[in-house]
Amino acid sequence: MWFFTDEEKELQRICRDFASKELAPAATLHDEKESFNLSAFKKMADLGVLGITADPQYGGAGLGATAATIVMEEFGAACAGSTLSYLAHSILCVNNIQNNGSAEQKEKYLPKLITGETIGCMGMSEPEYGSDAVGIQTKAKKDGENYIINGAKMWITNAQYADIAYVYTRTGEERKNLSTFIVEKGTPGFSVGKPIHKMGMRSSPTGELVFDNARVPKANLVGKEGDSIYHMMKNLDIERITIAGISLGIAQACVDQCIKYAGERKQFGKHLGSFQMIQKMIAEMSTETEMMRSFLYTTAKRYDMGERGPSMAAQVKLALPKMATKIALDAIQLHGGYGYSREFPLERMMRDNKLNEIGAGTNEVMIMIIAKNLLKDLRD
């Protein structure tokens, strides 16, 4: 993008090179085996991106949504599943602790998360509460110098590998009385359920967090009891912007694959690229991808400049994953039988991207948020 700083341009170059060497070659294997590319994840620490938004005081890069989105795009073009795990660690766990944790909590947890010594996840969704995140029923009850947590979290990215879980709980009867705790692996009463097998993002481990009278020290309460609804909504904005970056990466990878294929594949004695219908498909896919890019990075830049609001993030989260799914399906169509087979990465990209229309808020929830904010003056 024309407004990228020199630092952001260098970050883009470094991440693109890393993705081509460390993520892309193993993407198909990890998708087939439903395995986590732990080796590549650990190497991300050397790039300085595991704490992309964290304070340099703790080893972070101290950058914003634009830089984080650049990483998502470049990694996402190579292996969306690995990128989703990266997002869960860097945005859902590290960024939350950076913004909401106490000085003591930051000092204790951030350095190891940023060096990759420990891996993070976030526990929000539950078996009965997905889109209705504020309705969660996992409960934390104070017991002397500890809190006792009971409940379960579902669809948790990195669950099986996480050393640190940033967990939302209910600490009162009021609907918005939510509190957050940092729960460490090995905490008595805390365990990880069976892995969840998915249609896409198969190289990103997903599981259940189980709390059966889990005893968590009072010192692990983030902020004050009952004030986490604001923390939750604030972090959802940057999550929605950055997850859209994965969709942009997928869309660009589809376009690149189609251009390559059109120049190599022959039908009726001619390269596919010489047929006007194929040219139309590629031209439209490329144009749609550039529209996605402009919309996404403009939104990320506005976020970094202090323009905030749920509609802004919701609009980009609604538009990009939907368009990326369309582009992936068009790319499969252009490739014909090869596109539908696993010989090419397009079917994986389509499967992976579908998650982005569900995770971090479904398309339907994004529509509700956007409409609610657009029509609030009418209600008033």
C-alpha positions, 0 to 999 in steps of 0.5 A: 500500500502507498502509505506503508512506512519503510518499517512496514515494507521491510516487515512485508518483505521479511514475512513473505520470504519466511512464508515461502520458506517455512510455511508454504512447503509444509502447508499441504502436509499439515492440512492432510495430517491435521498437525501443527507446524510447531517448528515454524511457529517457534521460528516466528519469534526470530522475526519479532512478530509473536509480540507484534503489538506488544511493548518493546519493554517486554520484547515486543515490536510495538507496532499496530493493526496495519503491521499485524495485518501485513503479517496475516496477509503474507502468512495467510497466502502460504498457510492459513491454518498456521496463520490462524494459530499465530493470530490466536497467540499474538492478537487474542492472547498477547495483545489482550495481556498487553492492553489489559494486564497489570504491570506484574502480569505483563512482566510475568507472561509477555516475555516468554510468549513473545520469544515463543517459549510459551504459546497462548490461546483465548477462551471465549466461546462455549458449547452453548454460547458462540455468537452470544459471547456476553451470555457465557456461563463459565463461572468464577467464584472467589475463595480466599486468595483464589478463584474457583472456575467451572465450565468449558470453552469450545472451538479454542485455537491452540488449545492443545499446545497452549501454556497460557489461556486468557479466559473470560468468565462470569463473576456475577448474575448480571449479563455483563458481569464478566471477568478475565483470568490468565490460566496456566497449563497445569493448574489443578482442575484445568484440562484440555478436551479432545481435539476438534476435527474441522473442514478447514484450517486443519493445520491449526489445532482446535480443542476444548478447555475444561474447568472442573473446580480449577483453582486460579490465584487472585493475582491472575485476575485481569483488571477488576472483577466485572469489567471485562465486557469492555476488554472483550469488545475492544480486542474483537475490533483488532481481531476482526481486522487482522483475521480479514488479512488472512482472507486477503492473503488467500485471495491473492494466492488464488489470483497468483495460482490462476495466472500461473495456471492460465499461462501453462495449461493448454486446451484446444491447442491454446493456453487458457490465458488466451481465452476471453472468458478466462481473461475475464475471470482473472481480471475480475478476481484480481480487481476484487482482491485489490478492492479488498486490499485497499479497504482492509489497509485503509481500515487498519490505518484508521484504527492505528490513527485512533478511529475506533468503532464496532462498525468499522471492524465489522464491515471489513470482517463481513466483506473480505472473507465473503469475497475471498470465498468467492474468489477461491471458488472462481479459482477452483472453477478456472482450474476445472477438475484439477481445482477440485482435486488436492493436486492444487492448493485451491480447495484447501484455500477455499476450505480454510477461508470459510472459517473466516466467515464464522470465527471472530463473529459470523457474517450474520453477527457482523450484519447485525452490528453494522445495521444496529450502528447505522440505524441507532439515530433512527431508534433515538 
